């Protein structure tokens, strides 16, 4: 590198104790989550899932080597979820073997000096909860708080950070996608949804009713479109869980995970973009006022014009999920969130689905440049946990979407770190990112 090009290199320093890590979710990686609602729905006739999760990537058995690999890469934090359907497979019956499993996951993290960030609900629920009314039932907040209290009373001393619920606002995005699809338009939610299912819906609903023992329109999983009552129940579940956790684990910092696009506008679309921000974030601020931190999750942006959401132009790079490749969204979302909620922020998900790992490297660099700029401006960003540690099960879209820093051969379960894994690990070890300001050098 010439002296001239060296002058065009900027160094971004991250704070001491910054959390550098990667994330997973129990159902997407563990395998054989047989007591969950998703397991039921994946295996129904006419299912909307393109394939079942099965043994997924066998993380329930291989967690030690996966966490060891994370630490060896240079990462110092691991976000994972504890599966409610394993802990409480029948209402009021708590499985101590499952508790011991997660105790050992935490012990493994501790032995490797890896800081755990634990999520207590990541989309999947026990089958019995759905049969009891699911996420539209008034009794759900108390049931969820009871589960959280049980887990945290036994494991809380090993959990410095806990997220009660993953992407508590996700049902708004799901409803928006379904409405846009029905109207012939396009929209996105920050999870894998299969929209090629219209013809099979009648058979599927009949099977759904049989599986849960209730009318099909009363099956309210976490990923169902929500009523206003249901939205309140989800956020009230967070409030009641937070209170229960503070009783049994007062030293654990508690947050809520929120899914946010970077809502942008062109002239004439400002009001619609502001509406989307209110719908997906601002209306929920009162529920988060007593939290210790915000768990922020972002993958891309949405641009609104006078006629609503503007489709991603054909000449823009897209990810496997159909999102625009736009890592700069993360900085914008951090700035927006911090403007409205004065809390420390942990980025608990940010990443890209692609088979071209060079694009993941570029995504990481551009996203982290934005994180560093936020920190330089005094915004208290405490960590960056990349989605995902492993290639995994992307819900209704199956295993075809590659988010992982580590490739998984699902026939052999062999793990192979990708160049992006080493790249992020190198940044984490140095606690510095170098950014080349000359566009010809990027």
Secondary structure, DSSP 8 states (H G I E B T S, - for coil): --HHHHTTEEEEE--TT-EEEEE--HHHHS---TTBHHHHHHTSTT-SSSS--TTTT-HHHHHHHHHHHHHHHT--EEEEE--HHHHTSBTTB--HHHHHHHHHHHHHHHHTT-EEEEES-SS--BHHHHHTTGGG-TTHHHHHHHHHHHHHHHHGGG-SEEESSSSTTHHHHHHHHHHHHHTT-----SS------GGGHHHHHHHHHHHHTS-GGG---TTS---HHHHHHHHHHHHHHHHHHHHH-TTSEEEEEEE--EEEE-TT-HHHHHHHHHHHTGGGHHHHTT-SEEEEE---EEEEETTEE----TTS-B-TTS-B--TTHHHHHHHHHHHH--SEEEEEE-----S-HHHHHHHHHHHHHHHHHHHHTT--EEEEEEE-SB----GGGTT-----SEEEETTTTEEEE-HHHHHHHHHHHHTEEEEE-SGGG-
